[in-house]
Amino acid sequence: MSYRIPLPEGGRQARLDIVEPNSTATQRFIRRCGLGAYEPPTAAAVLALCERAQPGFVVFDVGANMGLYGFVAASMFAPGHVDLFEPTPHAAAAARRIAARNRLPATVHEVAVSDAPGSAELFLSPGSDASNSLVEGFRETEQSIVVPTVTLDDVVARTGRIPDIVKLDVETHERAVLEGARGVIESARPSFVIEVLKRRGRDHGREISEFFAGLDYSCYELSATPSWQRSETVHGSGTTDRDWLLVPSPLDERFPQRWTVWHDRWIACTAERNPRVPLLPTTRAAFERGGVREIYATAQRYRRSRRAT
């Protein structure tokens, strides 16, 4: 199957083939709501970072799921390489299919990133494969699998690829990932886009701020309308505005301007511009996820979307 979604204007390619729009929660969201509805502030920051990067830059997408951010960067710009890290088997498989179909300079690592090599228990969210976590209790679950773990310092030593941009979304396991990347962060000083959560009264921004203390990074909150006020610390959020941009030097005035341009181009990629999905594959995928109940829920969502338009 082929499912080519529109990309924001201004890049090397106009579309990205996500192959099968029902495999992961991220693919289903894009099919239903459009690329432009998926985390516009975060996406605009990633695109603005790629735009200003030097030719041959490297992107690490940590907690990649189906690899959206890494693949958008590889499709729209000209990175030397994109490395995607995703421990969930079916999500990693979807990412490999997308990389191959689009012939992108990307490597999918079916591993979890942490502070030490070895193995760990990955707790599977019953609601969304985008919420799987190495942190027990992040979501209520009765299922888990054992997955291999790596550190980013070891990946850099093994591959020789040094990241210029790191997108980090690992469901409250961020501090461990950063500890396992301390060497490359101190020597190469990549830019970061990090999801920072507040869960059950615990602000995970504190531990991220503690890690970056003394490293002279500038922090900017990526809300729907960023103030672009520099901060030395980050804080978690339980809302949709929960991502932060951390850069090794303060932003110049051009970055917010380019962020606005990319934000507007991103949100223009609406669901109405998506191709139609054949009924049979959608029904089959819904049944595999949750039987007749999920087919009914999918049909209800479709009816609501039709009424809204």
N, C-alpha and C positions, 0 to 999 in steps of 0.2 A: 504494500500500500504506500501511497505518497500523499503527504498533506503539507502543502507549501504555504506557510503563513507569511504575511507581509512584514517587512522590517522597516524601521524608520528611514526616511529619506536622508540622503547624504553619505551613505556608506558604499562599499564596493559592490554589494549585492542587494537586490531588492527583496529577496525572499529566502527563507530558511525552511528546508524540508524536515519536519519533525517526525516524519515517517508514519507514525501510528498515533492518532491523537487521544487514545484511551488508555495507554499503558500506565501512566503515572498521574498523580494528583495535579502536577504542574501542567502536563499536557492537556488534561481534561479541563482545567481552568482556562487555559488559552483558547481551547476550542469553544467553550461556552461564552466567555467574557471578552475575548480578544487579548492580544499581547499587550495592548496599551493599558489594560486594567491591572496588569501584574506589576506591583511595586514601582510605580513611576519615579519616585524620588531616588530610589536605589539604582534603578536602571540608568537614569540620567547621569548619576555620579560615575558609574562604571564607564559609560560612553565618553564622558568628558575626560576621564583619566586616560582612556585608550587614545583619544584624539591627540592629547598632548604628549603621549609617550614617544620615545625614539623608535625608529624603524627596527624591527626585529625584537620588540619587547616580548616579555613572557608573562602570561597570566596563570595564576593558580586559583582554581575554583574549588574551594574546600567545603564539602557538604553540598555537592553539585546537584543531587537528584538526577534529573535527566540532562543536566548540563546547560541550562538555558543561557546563563550569563557568559560562560566560556564560549559557547557556540555563537552567540550574537557578536561577541568581540572578534572571534575568528572570521566570521562572515563579513562584518562591516569594515574591519580594519585589516592590517597586515602584520599580525604578531609573528614572532619567530616560532612560537609554540604556545599551546594552551594545555595545561595539565589539570585534569578533573579528578577529584577524589570523592568516591561515593561507595559506602560499604553495603548498601541494600542491593541484593543481587538483581532483582528485576529492574530497578532504576538504573543500575550500572549497565545492564544489557541494553536498555533503551538508549542510553548515551552512546554506547558503542555503535549501535545501528545508525544513529544520527550522524556521528562522526564519519562513518564509512560512506553513507549515502551522499553527504555533502562534500566529501573529499577534503576535510578540514585538517589543518596541522595540529592535531589534538591527540593526547593519550589519555585514556580512561583507566584510572587505577581503582580497582574494586577493593578498596581498603578504607579503614577509618584512620583519621589523623589524630594523634594524641601526643603525649609527652614521652613516650617510650615505645620502642618496637616490641612486637609480641602479638598478643591476642586479647580481645575484650568481648564482653557481652553487649550486643546491640539490642535495645529494647524497642519493640515494634509497636508503633501507635495503631490502634484499631481504626482511627478516623482518617489518617492521611500518612502516606509514606514520606511526606515532607517533614513529618514530626518525629521520625525515629531518632533515638538518642542513645549515646553511651551512658547517660546519666539515669540511673534507676529512679523511677518516680516522676520523671519529667512529664510523662503521660501515664494514665492508668492503663495497664496492659497485662495480659496473661501470656504473651508470647515474646520470645527472644531467640537470637541466634548468636553464635560465636563468630567473630570476624577478625581478620588480621589487622594489626595496627602498625603505623609507621610514624616517623617524625619528619617534618619538612626539612630539617637540617640533614637528615640521612638521604632524603630524596634528592636534594641539591647536590650532595656529595656523590651520589650514584649516577645522576643524569648529567650533571654539569650545567643544568638550567637554573638560573637565578631569577626569582620572580621580581618583576617590577610592580605588579598589581596583584593583590590577594583579596578575593572575595571570600568571606568567612561566615558560614551559617551552620552551626553545629549544635544548636539546641542546648545551650548553657554549658557546653564543653569547651568554650573558647579559651579559657585560661590555660588548659592543658595543651591545646594546639599551639598557643603562643610560646609556652615554655619549651616545646619541642622544636621551635623555630628561632630560638633566641640568637643563635649564631648568625643566621642569615639576616635577621632583623637588625642586629647591631652592625653588621658589616655592609649589607646592601641597602638597607633602609627602604624597603618597598612601601607603597601606599596601600592602605587597607580600606575595604568597605565591610563593616562588621555589624551583624545583628546583635543587639544588646537587649536582653529581656529582663523583666521583673516578674519573678514567679514565686507565688505563695509567700509574699512578703520579703523575699530576698532580691536585692538589686544586684544583678550580676555585672553591672557596670563598674562596681567598686573594685572587683578583682582584675578587671581589664585595665582600669586606671592605675591600679597598683603595679601591674606589669610594665606599663609604659612610663611610669614615673622615672624621671632622670634620662629618658631617651630623647627628649626634646621633640616630641611629636605634637602637631596641632590637630585639634579635634573639632569637628563640625557636625551638628545634628542634622540629619536628612529628613526633615519634616516635609509636609506638602508645600509649605512656603518657608524655606530655610531663611534664618536671619543672617547666616554666614558670619556669626560672631565666633571668634576663635575661643576655644576652651582648652584647658589642660587636662580635663577629666571628662568621662562619659557617664551617663546614667541610663538605667534600664527603663523600659516602658512596657505596659501591657496593652498598648494601643497599636494601630497599624504604623504609627511613626516610631519605629524602633531601631532603625539603622543609623550608623555613624560613619563618617568619613574621617580617617586618620592619615595624615600626610606628614612627611619628614620636614617640611618647611611650610610656613604660612602661605595660604592661597593668595594669588594676585587677583586683581579686579576682573580679569578676563574669565576666570573659571566660573564664577556665578552666572555670567552672561551666557557662556556655552552650556552650562547646566540647564538654563531656561530653554535654550534652543532645542537641546536633546529631549528635555521633558515634553515639550509641545509636540515634537515629532513622534515621540513614543506613544503618547496618549491618542495620537491620530490613527494608530493601528487598532481599529475597533473590530468587534466581532463581525460586523457587517461586511468587512473586507476579507474574512476567512472563507475558504472554500467550504462547500457543503460536505457533510460526512454521510456516507451510505448508511442506511438504517440497520442493515444486518450486522456489520462489524460493531456498531455502537451497542446494539442489543446484546450481542454475544459478550462484549466486554463488561457490560453492566451485570449480566448473569454471573460471570466468573467472579466478579467482586462481591456480590451479595444476593444472588438468586433473584427470585421473582420480586422481592421487596425493592431491590436496587433498580430493577427495570421500571417498576412503578415510579420510584423517586426520580429517575432520569426523565421519564415521560412528563412528570409534573413540572420539573424544571424547564423542559422544553416549552410546555404550554405557557408558563409564566413569562418566559423570554419572548414568545410570540405576542402575548398580550401587551408587553411593555413596548414593543415596536409598532 
